[in-house]
Amino acid sequence: MNEQTFATTIAFIPWNWRRTNRGTVATFQQHSEKLSVCVHGCDHTGGEFATRSTDQLDTKLKTAKYRMDSLFERTGLHHDQVMVFPQGAFSPEVGVALKGNGFVAAVNTEVASANHDSNETTIADLWSVATLRYGGFPIFTRRYITHGIENFAFDGLLGKPCFVVGHHELFRDHGSKLSEFLEKLNSLKWNLRWRTLGNAVCRNYSIQRRDGTIKVRMFAEQLIIENIEAVPREITVLKKEADIFAVKGVTVNQETVDYESASGCLQFIVNIPSGGTAEIRCTYHEKVNPSTSSEPLSYKLKVATRRYLSEFRDNYVSRNDFLHRTAAVAKRLLK
């Protein structure tokens, strides 16, 4: 990261909160400007966020939050309030559930919900900074290096953030392929600034200047915006929100501000002094979930088995070319 000037966020599975190495945590804390963790599902079971049951979604998210909070209490390691869906699968209802549980955004490769009969994604959504189709919750897109440098460059022209995704096999040969690709990215003629995932999504917005007024469109549930000009600025912030009754409040630098709803958007005024920064946060009413019984032992054993087998794959199979090719062939044969 120091040589190539990039930042890394690990998609951390909350189930593993008790199993974190303190030396690794110390590395993250010492390099917090370049290293962070975000939330990767809950148990990381197949399609756990593709369910259309709002109760199940809420329960999974509350469990994930509890585990990530426990990780902080145990180690002092903060996490980005950003969700990465296991296997990329999500349901149309997940956006509202994520809002109510304090998440600021999701980042995903898939752009359509797993329930194809309820796919609402349009071409216009794909050209936007983030997809807001599902409950008005922002889903940012990411790409693998195999998608090609030209697709990353096109995203840059659209104003979309540059999120590169990879799994353990990307770091074979000391990450030589990743290093080569990042050299190409950094050589493009664009204003590329590397940040951790949570920091990056909270600094994405679109801006419109007309007749002396400035309108900023907010995407994530949190926005950090700086005024680098020599004079104070008054801006009007717009955020898509169809359900005004779900909104608990809006704060700017932790101070509550008034807002109104017009044409399906929240709208409010923010004043930023010269050289100042405004940290804007929209919060939502949390669903009161009835107490549920613990998962059965059979489920817990299945999850634990899946996690340990995945670790074996990541630590050994993915790092060995022969084992990786053999596993890929076996997977195709099983299909």
CORGI-V66742 format. One record per residue. N is the residue number from 0. NEAR is the number of other C-alpha atoms within 8 Angstrom. Layout:
BEGIN
n = {N & N}
near = {NEAR & NEAR}
END
This chain:
BEGIN
n = {0 & 1 & 2 & 3 & 4 & 5 & 6 & 7 & 8 & 9 & 10 & 11 & 12 & 13 & 14 & 15 & 16 & 17 & 18 & 19 & 20 & 21 & 22 & 23 & 24 & 25 & 26 & 27 & 28 & 29 & 30 & 31 & 32 & 33 & 34 & 35 & 36 & 37 & 38 & 39 & 40 & 41 & 42 & 43 & 44 & 45 & 46 & 47 & 48 & 49 & 50 & 51 & 52 & 53 & 54 & 55 & 56 & 57 & 58 & 59 & 60 & 61 & 62 & 63 & 64 & 65 & 66 & 67 & 68 & 69 & 70 & 71 & 72 & 73 & 74 & 75 & 76 & 77 & 78 & 79 & 80 & 81 & 82 & 83 & 84 & 85 & 86 & 87 & 88 & 89 & 90 & 91 & 92 & 93 & 94 & 95 & 96 & 97 & 98 & 99 & 100 & 101 & 102 & 103 & 104 & 105 & 106 & 107 & 108 & 109 & 110 & 111 & 112 & 113 & 114 & 115 & 116 & 117 & 118 & 119 & 120 & 121 & 122 & 123 & 124 & 125 & 126 & 127 & 128 & 129 & 130 & 131 & 132 & 133 & 134 & 135 & 136 & 137 & 138 & 139 & 140 & 141 & 142 & 143 & 144 & 145 & 146 & 147 & 148 & 149 & 150 & 151 & 152 & 153 & 154 & 155 & 156 & 157 & 158 & 159 & 160 & 161 & 162 & 163 & 164 & 165 & 166 & 167 & 168 & 169 & 170 & 171 & 172 & 173 & 174 & 175 & 176 & 177 & 178 & 179 & 180 & 181 & 182 & 183 & 184 & 185 & 186 & 187 & 188 & 189 & 190 & 191 & 192 & 193 & 194 & 195 & 196 & 197 & 198 & 199 & 200 & 201 & 202 & 203 & 204 & 205 & 206 & 207 & 208 & 209 & 210 & 211 & 212 & 213 & 214 & 215 & 216 & 217 & 218 & 219 & 220 & 221 & 222 & 223 & 224 & 225 & 226 & 227 & 228 & 229 & 230 & 231 & 232 & 233 & 234 & 235 & 236 & 237 & 238 & 239 & 240 & 241 & 242 & 243 & 244 & 245 & 246 & 247 & 248 & 249 & 250 & 251 & 252 & 253 & 254 & 255 & 256 & 257 & 258 & 259 & 260 & 261 & 262 & 263 & 264 & 265 & 266 & 267 & 268 & 269 & 270 & 271 & 272 & 273 & 274 & 275 & 276 & 277 & 278 & 279 & 280 & 281 & 282 & 283 & 284 & 285 & 286 & 287 & 288 & 289 & 290 & 291 & 292 & 293 & 294 & 295 & 296 & 297 & 298 & 299 & 300 & 301 & 302 & 303 & 304 & 305 & 306 & 307 & 308 & 309 & 310 & 311 & 312 & 313 & 314 & 315 & 316 & 317 & 318 & 319 & 320 & 321 & 322 & 323 & 324 & 325 & 326 & 327 & 328 & 329 & 330 & 331 & 332 & 333 & 334}
near = {8 & 5 & 4 & 8 & 7 & 9 & 11 & 11 & 11 & 8 & 9 & 9 & 12 & 13 & 10 & 8 & 11 & 6 & 5 & 8 & 6 & 7 & 6 & 8 & 11 & 8 & 8 & 11 & 9 & 6 & 8 & 8 & 8 & 12 & 13 & 15 & 11 & 16 & 17 & 13 & 15 & 13 & 8 & 10 & 8 & 6 & 10 & 11 & 12 & 12 & 11 & 9 & 7 & 10 & 7 & 8 & 14 & 12 & 9 & 9 & 13 & 9 & 9 & 13 & 8 & 8 & 11 & 12 & 8 & 9 & 12 & 10 & 7 & 6 & 8 & 7 & 9 & 7 & 9 & 10 & 11 & 13 & 12 & 13 & 13 & 13 & 6 & 9 & 13 & 12 & 12 & 12 & 11 & 15 & 12 & 11 & 12 & 12 & 13 & 12 & 10 & 9 & 12 & 13 & 14 & 12 & 12 & 12 & 8 & 8 & 10 & 8 & 14 & 9 & 9 & 7 & 4 & 7 & 10 & 8 & 10 & 6 & 6 & 6 & 11 & 11 & 7 & 9 & 13 & 12 & 14 & 12 & 9 & 12 & 11 & 11 & 15 & 14 & 12 & 12 & 11 & 11 & 10 & 9 & 11 & 4 & 7 & 8 & 10 & 6 & 8 & 10 & 9 & 8 & 11 & 11 & 7 & 9 & 7 & 10 & 10 & 8 & 7 & 8 & 8 & 8 & 6 & 10 & 9 & 9 & 12 & 11 & 5 & 5 & 9 & 9 & 8 & 10 & 9 & 8 & 10 & 9 & 9 & 9 & 8 & 7 & 6 & 7 & 4 & 5 & 4 & 5 & 4 & 8 & 11 & 13 & 12 & 10 & 8 & 11 & 11 & 12 & 9 & 12 & 10 & 7 & 8 & 7 & 8 & 6 & 4 & 5 & 9 & 11 & 11 & 12 & 10 & 13 & 14 & 12 & 15 & 11 & 15 & 10 & 8 & 9 & 12 & 7 & 7 & 6 & 6 & 10 & 9 & 10 & 12 & 12 & 13 & 12 & 10 & 11 & 9 & 8 & 7 & 8 & 5 & 7 & 10 & 9 & 9 & 12 & 11 & 12 & 7 & 8 & 6 & 8 & 9 & 6 & 9 & 7 & 9 & 7 & 4 & 9 & 11 & 14 & 12 & 11 & 9 & 10 & 8 & 13 & 10 & 11 & 9 & 9 & 10 & 12 & 11 & 12 & 11 & 11 & 12 & 11 & 8 & 6 & 6 & 4 & 7 & 4 & 4 & 4 & 4 & 4 & 6 & 6 & 6 & 6 & 8 & 9 & 8 & 8 & 10 & 8 & 8 & 8 & 8 & 8 & 8 & 8 & 8 & 9 & 9 & 11 & 9 & 8 & 12 & 13 & 12 & 9 & 8 & 6 & 9 & 11 & 8 & 8 & 9 & 8 & 8 & 8 & 8 & 7 & 6 & 5 & 4}
END
